[in-house]
């Protein structure tokens, strides 16, 4: 399977971060897609079509998600910049989120 997916876990509660808006942008900041995490905190395919090699950003609207969940958070958004070289592979960018910290890695 090719494409791009993400998963956001509220690490403070151990629950999926459902209902968070996530924007996919190209290197220049142009929005390519915008999706919302599902009940499991996932977006299984955020790329509208096959991606070309290049630099991309996933921008997570954590500020509105924190506010909607009555959480006092430090990060109004998270912008994860990454490079896709091999478009024949699936790319997964998960986020572990807490009010004052986040972690990301290249998933599978």
CORCORMO-V313528 format. One record per pair of residues at least 6 apart in sequence whose C-alpha atoms are under 6 Angstrom apart, sorted by the first residue. I is the first residue (numbers start at 1). J is the second residue. D is the distance in Angstrom with one decimal. If there is no record, write none. Layout:
i->I j->J d->D
i->I j->J d->D
This chain:
i->1 j->90 d->5.7
i->2 j->88 d->5.8
i->2 j->89 d->5.0
i->2 j->90 d->4.0
i->3 j->90 d->4.9
i->4 j->45 d->5.5
i->4 j->46 d->5.8
i->4 j->47 d->5.8
i->4 j->91 d->4.8
i->4 j->92 d->5.7
i->5 j->43 d->5.6
i->5 j->44 d->4.8
i->5 j->45 d->4.9
i->5 j->46 d->5.8
i->5 j->92 d->4.8
i->6 j->42 d->5.8
i->6 j->43 d->5.4
i->6 j->92 d->5.5
i->6 j->93 d->4.8
i->6 j->94 d->5.0
i->7 j->41 d->5.4
i->7 j->42 d->4.3
i->7 j->94 d->4.6
i->8 j->17 d->5.4
i->8 j->41 d->5.1
i->8 j->94 d->5.9
i->8 j->95 d->4.8
i->8 j->96 d->6.0
i->9 j->15 d->6.0
i->9 j->16 d->4.5
i->9 j->17 d->5.3
i->9 j->96 d->5.0
i->9 j->97 d->6.0
i->10 j->16 d->5.7
i->10 j->17 d->5.4
i->10 j->97 d->4.9
i->10 j->98 d->5.9
i->11 j->96 d->5.7
i->11 j->97 d->5.4
i->11 j->98 d->5.4
i->12 j->98 d->5.3
i->16 j->40 d->5.2
i->16 j->41 d->4.5
i->17 j->41 d->4.7
i->18 j->37 d->5.1
i->18 j->38 d->5.2
i->18 j->39 d->4.9
i->18 j->41 d->4.4
i->19 j->36 d->5.6
i->19 j->37 d->5.1
i->20 j->36 d->5.2
i->20 j->37 d->5.3
i->20 j->65 d->5.6
i->21 j->35 d->5.8
i->21 j->36 d->4.4
i->21 j->61 d->5.4
i->22 j->34 d->5.7
i->22 j->35 d->5.5
i->22 j->36 d->6.0
i->22 j->59 d->5.6
i->22 j->60 d->4.6
i->23 j->33 d->5.8
i->23 j->34 d->4.3
i->23 j->58 d->5.6
i->23 j->59 d->5.1
i->24 j->31 d->5.8
i->24 j->32 d->5.5
i->24 j->33 d->5.1
i->24 j->57 d->5.8
i->24 j->58 d->4.8
i->25 j->31 d->4.3
i->25 j->32 d->5.3
i->25 j->56 d->5.7
i->25 j->57 d->5.0
i->26 j->56 d->4.6
i->27 j->55 d->5.2
i->27 j->56 d->5.3
i->37 j->43 d->5.2
i->53 j->84 d->5.2
i->53 j->85 d->4.8
i->54 j->83 d->5.6
i->54 j->84 d->5.4
i->55 j->82 d->5.7
i->55 j->83 d->4.3
i->56 j->81 d->5.7
i->56 j->82 d->5.6
i->57 j->80 d->5.4
i->57 j->81 d->4.4
i->58 j->79 d->5.8
i->58 j->80 d->5.2
i->59 j->78 d->5.5
i->59 j->79 d->4.4
i->60 j->77 d->5.4
i->60 j->78 d->5.0
i->61 j->77 d->4.9
i->62 j->76 d->5.3
i->62 j->77 d->4.9
i->63 j->76 d->3.8
i->63 j->77 d->5.9
i->73 j->99 d->4.2
i->74 j->99 d->5.9
i->74 j->100 d->5.4
i->92 j->107 d->4.8
i->92 j->108 d->5.7
i->93 j->106 d->5.3
i->93 j->107 d->5.7
i->94 j->104 d->5.7
i->95 j->103 d->5.7
i->95 j->104 d->4.7
i->96 j->102 d->5.5
i->96 j->103 d->5.1
